Amino acid sequence: MRILIPIIFICILLSLGSALFFMMRDKGSSSNMVRSLFLRIGLSIFLFATVWFSHYMGWIQSTGIRVGS
């Protein structure tokens, strides 16, 4: 999990960067930016589900940081 989660996060950032690139280059004339943003949304949902499932299975532990104290 220490390797998988950062790799997914880096892929999310790369997808966001490619959407910015296509937005600047194509000026909205193609659907490349939309595809990149849909990929980013899918990767974000997959990352959330991976973290949730890993915590549920006990593969990762919460840090115990107290909120509001």
C-alpha positions as CSV (number, residue, x, y, z in Angstrom):
1,M,0.0,0.0,0.0
2,R,2.9,2.4,0.6
3,I,3.7,2.2,-3.1
4,L,0.3,1.8,-4.7
5,I,-1.4,4.9,-3.1
6,P,1.4,7.4,-4.1
7,I,1.4,6.0,-7.6
8,I,-2.3,6.5,-8.0
9,F,-1.9,10.0,-6.6
10,I,0.9,10.8,-9.1
11,C,-1.3,9.5,-11.9
12,I,-4.1,11.8,-10.7
13,L,-1.7,14.8,-10.8
14,L,-0.5,13.8,-14.3
15,S,-4.0,13.5,-15.6
16,L,-4.8,17.0,-14.2
17,G,-1.6,18.3,-15.9
18,S,-2.6,16.8,-19.2
19,A,-6.0,18.3,-19.0
20,L,-4.4,21.7,-18.5
21,F,-2.1,21.1,-21.5
22,F,-5.0,20.1,-23.7
23,M,-7.0,23.1,-22.5
24,M,-4.2,25.5,-23.5
25,R,-3.3,23.8,-26.8
26,D,-6.7,22.8,-28.2
27,K,-8.7,25.8,-27.0
28,G,-11.7,23.6,-26.5
29,S,-11.8,22.2,-30.0
30,S,-11.3,18.6,-29.1
31,S,-12.5,16.3,-26.3
32,N,-9.0,15.4,-25.0
33,M,-9.4,17.7,-22.0
34,V,-12.7,16.1,-21.1
35,R,-11.2,12.6,-21.3
36,S,-8.3,13.7,-19.1
37,L,-10.7,15.1,-16.5
38,F,-12.9,12.0,-16.6
39,L,-9.8,9.9,-16.0
40,R,-8.8,12.0,-13.0
41,I,-12.3,11.6,-11.5
42,G,-12.1,7.8,-12.0
43,L,-8.7,7.7,-10.5
44,S,-9.8,9.8,-7.5
45,I,-12.7,7.5,-6.9
46,F,-10.5,4.5,-7.2
47,L,-8.0,6.0,-4.7
48,F,-10.7,6.7,-2.2
49,A,-12.1,3.1,-2.6
50,T,-8.6,1.7,-2.2
51,V,-7.8,3.6,1.0
52,W,-11.2,2.7,2.4
53,F,-10.9,-1.0,1.6
54,S,-7.3,-1.1,2.8
55,H,-8.3,0.4,6.1
56,Y,-11.3,-2.1,6.3
57,M,-9.0,-5.0,5.7
58,G,-6.4,-3.8,8.3
59,W,-3.7,-3.3,5.7
60,I,-3.3,0.4,6.8
61,Q,-4.0,1.9,10.2
62,S,-5.3,5.3,11.1
63,T,-2.9,7.7,12.8
64,G,-5.0,8.6,15.8
65,I,-4.8,12.3,15.3
66,R,-7.5,14.0,17.4
67,V,-9.6,16.5,15.6
68,G,-10.7,19.6,17.5
69,S,-8.6,19.0,20.6
